[in-house]
Amino acid sequence: MNSEKANGMMEKVAGKAQEIAGDVSGNERWQAEGVTRQAVGALQEKYGDALSCAGSMMKKNPLAALALVAGAGLLAGLLLRRR
């Protein structure tokens, strides 16, 4: 498990705790912040999954990864040249 995924999981747990604290105290701001932190944590966790997937794909198929990066660079160069 990479650090992005772990941080995302921790952010989700902290957000849930903050939401519950807001529910108990009746503080709507805490509730909203808790829900937001949970969403941010979920996104960060998915980002960590994507990094792991990309890393394992690069290890299994380095030539394919190189071709994808070269293609992306070529496409970026073509798009920027048109300016």
N, C-alpha and C positions, 0 to 999 in steps of 0.2 A: 504494500500500500504506500503510495507516495504522500508527500506532505500536503499537497493541495486537497486530496481526498480526505485526509485526516482533519485538516482545518475546516473543511466544509461540514464534516460530521459534527465537529465540536460546535460550530456556529449554529447548526440546526438544533442541537440540544440546548444551547444557551438561549436561542430564540424561543423555544418551547417553554423553557423555564420562565423567561421574561413575560411571555403571553399568559402563563398561568398566574404569575404574580400580579399581572394587570387585572386578570379576572377576579382574583381574590380581593384585591384592594379597590376594584372598581375604577382603576385608572385606564381610561381609553387610550391614552398616548402610549403607555407601556404595552398594551395589547397590540396596537398597530405596529410598534417597533419590533415586538416579538415575532409577529407574522412576517414582517419584512426581513428580519434576520434569518428566519427559517428559509425563506425563498432564496436569499443570498447564499446561504449554506448549501442548499440543494444545487444551485448553479455552480458553485465552487467544487462541489463533489463531482458533478458531471464533467467539469473541466479536468479534474484529476483523472477521471476514467478515460477521457479522450487523450490525455498525455500518455497514459499507460499503454493505451491501444496503439498510438502512433509510435511509441518507443519499441514495442514488441514487433510491430510491422517492419520497422527499420532494421531490427536485428535479424528477422527471418528473411527479408528480401531487400538487401541493401541496394541492389541495382534498380529495383522498382522505385524505391524511395528517392534515389538520386535522379531518376527520370522524372518523377513527379516534381521535385524541387526545380529541376532545370526547366520543365514546362511552365511552372508558375513564374519563374524568372523571365522567361521569354515572353509570356503573356503580359506581365507587368511592364516590361520594356516596350512592347508594342503599344500598350495603352498610354504610357507616359510620353512616348515619342509623338503622338498625335496632338499634343498640346501645342 
